[in-house]
């Protein structure tokens, strides 16, 4: 499911949920498609560096928080907008 999330984040905006370190469930809306984020949301983001991703960690731009965030792959609960 983690690779599916990464692929979806590259294409569009994705709504998903994951378990935070403190055990709470967090709902997030994000993407890694820089061109689309800049165009649709009027942002001025620089190109995403794939090498900043570590094994087992998915990095994404959180639209609600307006910042880059990451999650541990094993904490992913579900992709909401399939």
N, CA, C and O atoms as CSV, one atom per row, in Angstrom:
chain,resi,resn,atom,element,x,y,z
A,1,UNK,N,N,0.827,-1.186,0.000
A,1,UNK,CA,C,0.000,0.000,0.000
A,1,UNK,C,C,0.880,1.262,0.000
A,1,UNK,O,O,0.480,2.294,-0.539
A,2,UNK,N,N,2.088,1.179,0.610
A,2,UNK,CA,C,2.971,2.342,0.672
A,2,UNK,C,C,3.401,2.794,-0.717
A,2,UNK,O,O,3.429,3.991,-1.006
A,3,UNK,N,N,3.740,1.823,-1.585
A,3,UNK,CA,C,4.164,2.193,-2.934
A,3,UNK,C,C,2.990,2.793,-3.710
A,3,UNK,O,O,3.186,3.674,-4.548
A,4,UNK,N,N,1.783,2.324,-3.436
A,4,UNK,CA,C,0.600,2.891,-4.077
A,4,UNK,C,C,0.432,4.350,-3.645
A,4,UNK,O,O,0.101,5.204,-4.468
A,5,UNK,N,N,0.657,4.641,-2.360
A,5,UNK,CA,C,0.563,6.015,-1.878
A,5,UNK,C,C,1.591,6.886,-2.586
A,5,UNK,O,O,1.253,7.974,-3.052
A,6,UNK,N,N,2.825,6.439,-2.677
A,6,UNK,CA,C,3.868,7.235,-3.338
A,6,UNK,C,C,3.519,7.509,-4.796
A,6,UNK,O,O,3.694,8.627,-5.279
A,7,UNK,N,N,3.029,6.498,-5.491
A,7,UNK,CA,C,2.645,6.677,-6.899
A,7,UNK,C,C,1.500,7.676,-7.033
A,7,UNK,O,O,1.521,8.529,-7.920
A,8,UNK,N,N,0.509,7.575,-6.162
A,8,UNK,CA,C,-0.628,8.494,-6.206
A,8,UNK,C,C,-0.207,9.921,-5.886
A,8,UNK,O,O,-0.697,10.867,-6.503
A,9,UNK,N,N,0.711,10.083,-4.911
A,9,UNK,CA,C,1.196,11.416,-4.542
A,9,UNK,C,C,1.917,12.093,-5.708
A,9,UNK,O,O,1.870,13.315,-5.842
A,10,UNK,N,N,2.577,11.307,-6.542
A,10,UNK,CA,C,3.275,11.860,-7.708
A,10,UNK,C,C,2.299,12.388,-8.754
A,10,UNK,O,O,2.639,13.284,-9.525
A,11,UNK,N,N,1.083,11.834,-8.783
A,11,UNK,CA,C,0.112,12.175,-9.820
A,11,UNK,C,C,-0.871,13.268,-9.426
A,11,UNK,O,O,-1.235,14.102,-10.255
A,12,UNK,N,N,-1.299,13.270,-8.177
A,12,UNK,CA,C,-2.391,14.166,-7.803
A,12,UNK,C,C,-2.400,14.438,-6.307
A,12,UNK,O,O,-1.464,14.094,-5.586
A,13,UNK,N,N,-3.480,15.063,-5.863
A,13,UNK,CA,C,-3.698,15.303,-4.437
A,13,UNK,C,C,-4.362,14.061,-3.858
A,13,UNK,O,O,-5.327,13.542,-4.419
A,14,UNK,N,N,-3.836,13.589,-2.731
A,14,UNK,CA,C,-4.319,12.348,-2.130
A,14,UNK,C,C,-4.738,12.611,-0.688
A,14,UNK,O,O,-4.030,13.290,0.056
A,15,UNK,N,N,-5.874,12.079,-0.303
A,15,UNK,CA,C,-6.346,12.113,1.084
A,15,UNK,C,C,-6.051,10.743,1.669
A,15,UNK,O,O,-6.416,9.723,1.083
A,16,UNK,N,N,-5.388,10.712,2.829
A,16,UNK,CA,C,-5.014,9.441,3.449
A,16,UNK,C,C,-4.960,9.609,4.964
A,16,UNK,O,O,-4.995,10.726,5.480
A,17,UNK,N,N,-4.875,8.492,5.660
A,17,UNK,CA,C,-4.762,8.541,7.115
A,17,UNK,C,C,-3.594,7.675,7.554
A,17,UNK,O,O,-3.224,6.706,6.891
A,18,UNK,N,N,-3.024,8.053,8.689
A,18,UNK,CA,C,-1.916,7.282,9.255
A,18,UNK,C,C,-1.911,7.447,10.764
A,18,UNK,O,O,-2.526,8.371,11.298
A,19,UNK,N,N,-1.216,6.549,11.447
A,19,UNK,CA,C,-1.128,6.591,12.898
A,19,UNK,C,C,0.128,7.352,13.293
A,19,UNK,O,O,1.234,6.996,12.887
A,20,UNK,N,N,-0.052,8.411,14.094
A,20,UNK,CA,C,1.064,9.213,14.575
A,20,UNK,C,C,1.835,8.447,15.660
A,20,UNK,O,O,1.354,7.443,16.184
A,21,UNK,N,N,3.029,8.933,15.984
A,21,UNK,CA,C,3.847,8.284,17.015
A,21,UNK,C,C,3.120,8.185,18.350
A,21,UNK,O,O,3.315,7.229,19.100
A,22,UNK,N,N,2.279,9.179,18.646
A,22,UNK,CA,C,1.560,9.171,19.929
A,22,UNK,C,C,0.304,8.292,19.895
A,22,UNK,O,O,-0.436,8.226,20.877
A,23,UNK,N,N,0.067,7.616,18.762
A,23,UNK,CA,C,-1.065,6.705,18.651
A,23,UNK,C,C,-2.315,7.307,18.043
A,23,UNK,O,O,-3.247,6.575,17.709
A,24,UNK,N,N,-2.360,8.621,17.889
A,24,UNK,CA,C,-3.526,9.269,17.291
A,24,UNK,C,C,-3.568,9.019,15.788
A,24,UNK,O,O,-2.533,8.868,15.139
A,25,UNK,N,N,-4.781,8.980,15.248
A,25,UNK,CA,C,-4.954,8.877,13.805
A,25,UNK,C,C,-4.944,10.276,13.222
A,25,UNK,O,O,-5.643,11.165,13.708
A,26,UNK,N,N,-4.154,10.471,12.183
A,26,UNK,CA,C,-4.044,11.781,11.517
A,26,UNK,C,C,-4.537,11.621,10.093
A,26,UNK,O,O,-4.161,10.678,9.397
A,27,UNK,N,N,-5.380,12.545,9.664
A,27,UNK,CA,C,-5.839,12.599,8.281
A,27,UNK,C,C,-5.057,13.698,7.586
A,27,UNK,O,O,-4.915,14.799,8.118
A,28,UNK,N,N,-4.555,13.404,6.404
A,28,UNK,CA,C,-3.740,14.370,5.674
A,28,UNK,C,C,-4.179,14.422,4.219
A,28,UNK,O,O,-4.698,13.451,3.670
A,29,UNK,N,N,-3.958,15.583,3.611
A,29,UNK,CA,C,-4.197,15.773,2.189
A,29,UNK,C,C,-2.915,16.333,1.615
A,29,UNK,O,O,-2.468,17.411,2.009
A,30,UNK,N,N,-2.317,15.599,0.678
A,30,UNK,CA,C,-1.034,16.045,0.173
A,30,UNK,C,C,-0.709,15.535,-1.210
A,30,UNK,O,O,-1.484,14.810,-1.834
A,31,UNK,N,N,0.481,15.941,-1.679
A,31,UNK,CA,C,0.951,15.562,-3.004
A,31,UNK,C,C,2.464,15.769,-3.059
A,31,UNK,O,O,3.038,16.460,-2.217
A,32,UNK,N,N,3.099,15.164,-4.059
A,32,UNK,CA,C,4.504,15.453,-4.358
A,32,UNK,C,C,4.632,15.985,-5.782
A,32,UNK,O,O,5.742,16.147,-6.289
A,33,UNK,N,N,3.499,16.256,-6.429
A,33,UNK,CA,C,3.499,16.784,-7.790
A,33,UNK,C,C,3.668,18.299,-7.732
A,33,UNK,O,O,2.691,19.041,-7.628
A,34,UNK,N,N,4.919,18.747,-7.801
A,34,UNK,CA,C,5.265,20.158,-7.619
A,34,UNK,C,C,4.577,21.057,-8.643
A,34,UNK,O,O,4.024,22.096,-8.280
A,35,UNK,N,N,4.605,20.671,-9.909
A,35,UNK,CA,C,3.986,21.503,-10.948
A,35,UNK,C,C,2.504,21.719,-10.672
A,35,UNK,O,O,2.004,22.839,-10.780
A,36,UNK,N,N,1.811,20.663,-10.321
A,36,UNK,CA,C,0.386,20.751,-10.034
A,36,UNK,C,C,0.128,21.592,-8.782
A,36,UNK,O,O,-0.783,22.419,-8.775
A,37,UNK,N,N,0.914,21.392,-7.727
A,37,UNK,CA,C,0.749,22.172,-6.498
A,37,UNK,C,C,0.945,23.658,-6.759
A,37,UNK,O,O,0.167,24.484,-6.284
A,38,UNK,N,N,1.981,23.996,-7.514
A,38,UNK,CA,C,2.254,25.400,-7.817
A,38,UNK,C,C,1.124,26.024,-8.634
A,38,UNK,O,O,0.713,27.154,-8.372
A,39,UNK,N,N,0.631,25.293,-9.614
A,39,UNK,CA,C,-0.411,25.798,-10.500
A,39,UNK,C,C,-1.760,25.930,-9.786
A,39,UNK,O,O,-2.385,26.991,-9.817
A,40,UNK,N,N,-2.192,24.868,-9.158
A,40,UNK,CA,C,-3.535,24.833,-8.569
A,40,UNK,C,C,-3.623,25.650,-7.279
A,40,UNK,O,O,-4.625,26.321,-7.035
A,41,UNK,N,N,-2.578,25.592,-6.459
A,41,UNK,CA,C,-2.635,26.239,-5.150
A,41,UNK,C,C,-1.832,27.540,-5.082
A,41,UNK,O,O,-1.728,28.151,-4.018
A,42,UNK,N,N,-1.268,27.959,-6.209
A,42,UNK,CA,C,-0.531,29.210,-6.248
A,42,UNK,C,C,0.717,29.221,-5.392
A,42,UNK,O,O,1.090,30.257,-4.840
A,43,UNK,N,N,1.361,28.077,-5.280
A,43,UNK,CA,C,2.578,27.972,-4.474
A,43,UNK,C,C,3.805,28.247,-5.329
A,43,UNK,O,O,3.718,28.344,-6.553
A,44,UNK,N,N,4.932,28.368,-4.678
A,44,UNK,CA,C,6.202,28.551,-5.379
A,44,UNK,C,C,7.210,27.551,-4.823
A,44,UNK,O,O,8.262,27.928,-4.305
A,45,UNK,N,N,6.869,26.271,-4.939
A,45,UNK,CA,C,7.723,25.214,-4.406
A,45,UNK,C,C,8.834,24.871,-5.382
A,45,UNK,O,O,8.647,24.945,-6.596
A,46,UNK,N,N,9.967,24.505,-4.863
A,46,UNK,CA,C,11.090,24.045,-5.669
A,46,UNK,C,C,10.904,22.565,-5.986
A,46,UNK,O,O,10.094,21.881,-5.359
A,47,UNK,N,N,11.646,22.091,-6.943
A,47,UNK,CA,C,11.569,20.674,-7.328
A,47,UNK,C,C,11.850,19.787,-6.120
A,47,UNK,O,O,12.757,20.058,-5.332
A,48,UNK,N,N,11.078,18.749,-5.989
A,48,UNK,CA,C,11.209,17.792,-4.896
A,48,UNK,C,C,12.410,16.902,-5.144
A,48,UNK,O,O,12.577,16.374,-6.244
A,49,UNK,N,N,13.241,16.731,-4.143
A,49,UNK,CA,C,14.426,15.886,-4.280
A,49,UNK,C,C,14.097,14.483,-3.791
A,49,UNK,O,O,13.935,14.250,-2.593
A,50,UNK,N,N,14.002,13.564,-4.724
A,50,UNK,CA,C,13.672,12.179,-4.372
A,50,UNK,C,C,14.666,11.598,-3.369
A,50,UNK,O,O,14.301,10.774,-2.531
A,51,UNK,N,N,15.925,12.033,-3.460
A,51,UNK,CA,C,16.943,11.445,-2.584
A,51,UNK,C,C,16.755,11.837,-1.117
A,51,UNK,O,O,17.407,11.266,-0.242
A,52,UNK,N,N,15.881,12.792,-0.836
A,52,UNK,CA,C,15.617,13.136,0.558
A,52,UNK,C,C,14.739,12.083,1.229
A,52,UNK,O,O,14.637,12.054,2.455
A,53,UNK,N,N,14.108,11.223,0.442
A,53,UNK,CA,C,13.321,10.132,1.007
A,53,UNK,C,C,14.249,9.057,1.559
A,53,UNK,O,O,15.182,8.618,0.886
A,54,UNK,N,N,13.985,8.648,2.767
A,54,UNK,CA,C,14.727,7.548,3.368
A,54,UNK,C,C,13.884,6.285,3.227
A,54,UNK,O,O,12.664,6.357,3.072
A,55,UNK,N,N,14.532,5.143,3.281
A,55,UNK,CA,C,13.785,3.890,3.228
A,55,UNK,C,C,12.759,3.853,4.349
A,55,UNK,O,O,13.078,4.119,5.508
A,56,UNK,N,N,11.540,3.526,3.997
A,56,UNK,CA,C,10.490,3.402,4.992
A,56,UNK,C,C,9.810,4.699,5.374
A,56,UNK,O,O,8.940,4.712,6.245
A,57,UNK,N,N,10.202,5.805,4.723
A,57,UNK,CA,C,9.618,7.115,5.013
A,57,UNK,C,C,9.050,7.702,3.722
A,57,UNK,O,O,9.731,7.716,2.697
A,58,UNK,N,N,7.824,8.180,3.765
A,58,UNK,CA,C,7.216,8.856,2.625
A,58,UNK,C,C,7.092,10.336,2.962
A,58,UNK,O,O,6.486,10.707,3.968
A,59,UNK,N,N,7.673,11.179,2.110
A,59,UNK,CA,C,7.608,12.626,2.277
A,59,UNK,C,C,6.572,13.173,1.300
A,59,UNK,O,O,6.485,12.710,0.163
A,60,UNK,N,N,5.786,14.157,1.740
A,60,UNK,CA,C,4.741,14.746,0.900
A,60,UNK,C,C,4.528,16.193,1.318
A,60,UNK,O,O,4.889,16.576,2.431
A,61,UNK,N,N,3.949,16.995,0.443
A,61,UNK,CA,C,3.574,18.360,0.791
A,61,UNK,C,C,2.157,18.321,1.325
A,61,UNK,O,O,1.231,17.925,0.618
A,62,UNK,N,N,1.984,18.733,2.582
A,62,UNK,CA,C,0.686,18.733,3.242
A,62,UNK,C,C,-0.034,20.035,2.899
A,62,UNK,O,O,0.396,21.115,3.303
A,63,UNK,N,N,-1.116,19.926,2.161
A,63,UNK,CA,C,-1.848,21.098,1.689
A,63,UNK,C,C,-2.490,21.857,2.843
A,63,UNK,O,O,-2.525,23.087,2.825
A,64,UNK,N,N,-2.995,21.147,3.840
A,64,UNK,CA,C,-3.639,21.803,4.978
A,64,UNK,C,C,-2.620,22.517,5.865
A,64,UNK,O,O,-2.877,23.628,6.330
A,65,UNK,N,N,-1.472,21.894,6.103
A,65,UNK,CA,C,-0.433,22.476,6.967
A,65,UNK,C,C,0.477,23.439,6.205
A,65,UNK,O,O,1.225,24.205,6.812
A,66,UNK,N,N,0.407,23.394,4.850
A,66,UNK,CA,C,1.233,24.246,3.986
A,66,UNK,C,C,2.727,24.068,4.253
A,66,UNK,O,O,3.481,25.037,4.341
A,67,UNK,N,N,3.132,22.801,4.379
A,67,UNK,CA,C,4.532,22.497,4.627
A,67,UNK,C,C,4.816,21.040,4.274
A,67,UNK,O,O,3.899,20.229,4.143
A,68,UNK,N,N,6.097,20.723,4.122
A,68,UNK,CA,C,6.501,19.348,3.867
A,68,UNK,C,C,6.369,18.541,5.138
A,68,UNK,O,O,6.739,19.004,6.217
A,69,UNK,N,N,5.842,17.333,5.015
A,69,UNK,CA,C,5.670,16.406,6.132
A,69,UNK,C,C,6.125,15.022,5.685
A,69,UNK,O,O,6.365,14.786,4.501
A,70,UNK,N,N,6.239,14.123,6.637
A,70,UNK,CA,C,6.591,12.747,6.293
A,70,UNK,C,C,5.896,11.797,7.257
A,70,UNK,O,O,5.459,12.186,8.340
A,71,UNK,N,N,5.807,10.553,6.835
A,71,UNK,CA,C,5.230,9.520,7.677
A,71,UNK,C,C,5.999,8.234,7.460
A,71,UNK,O,O,6.573,8.000,6.397
A,72,UNK,N,N,5.996,7.414,8.482
A,72,UNK,CA,C,6.602,6.085,8.359
A,72,UNK,C,C,5.636,5.220,7.555
A,72,UNK,O,O,4.430,5.217,7.801
A,73,UNK,N,N,6.181,4.496,6.603
A,73,UNK,CA,C,5.327,3.702,5.720
A,73,UNK,C,C,4.428,2.734,6.481
A,73,UNK,O,O,3.272,2.538,6.105
A,74,UNK,N,N,4.944,2.130,7.541
A,74,UNK,CA,C,4.136,1.143,8.273
A,74,UNK,C,C,3.000,1.793,9.048
A,74,UNK,O,O,2.106,1.093,9.523
A,75,UNK,N,N,3.014,3.135,9.190
A,75,UNK,CA,C,1.940,3.802,9.933
A,75,UNK,C,C,0.733,4.145,9.053
A,75,UNK,O,O,-0.300,4.572,9.568
A,76,UNK,N,N,0.851,3.963,7.726
A,76,UNK,CA,C,-0.255,4.248,6.829
A,76,UNK,C,C,-1.450,3.350,7.146
A,76,UNK,O,O,-1.314,2.128,7.221
A,77,UNK,N,N,-2.614,3.960,7.331
A,77,UNK,CA,C,-3.834,3.204,7.611
A,77,UNK,C,C,-4.617,2.970,6.329
A,77,UNK,O,O,-4.949,1.831,6.002
A,78,UNK,N,N,-4.917,4.058,5.591
A,78,UNK,CA,C,-5.666,3.882,4.355
A,78,UNK,C,C,-5.501,5.091,3.432
A,78,UNK,O,O,-5.223,6.205,3.875
A,79,UNK,N,N,-5.679,4.837,2.149
A,79,UNK,CA,C,-5.787,5.891,1.155
A,79,UNK,C,C,-7.277,6.112,0.980
A,79,UNK,O,O,-7.997,5.198,0.580
A,80,UNK,N,N,-7.744,7.303,1.272
A,80,UNK,CA,C,-9.183,7.561,1.344
A,80,UNK,C,C,-9.797,7.791,-0.025
A,80,UNK,O,O,-10.856,7.237,-0.322
A,81,UNK,N,N,-9.162,8.590,-0.863
A,81,UNK,CA,C,-9.752,8.862,-2.189
A,81,UNK,C,C,-9.138,7.953,-3.239
A,81,UNK,O,O,-8.268,8.362,-4.007
A,82,UNK,N,N,-9.604,6.719,-3.258
A,82,UNK,CA,C,-9.089,5.721,-4.209
A,82,UNK,C,C,-9.463,6.084,-5.590
A,82,UNK,O,O,-9.121,5.368,-6.531
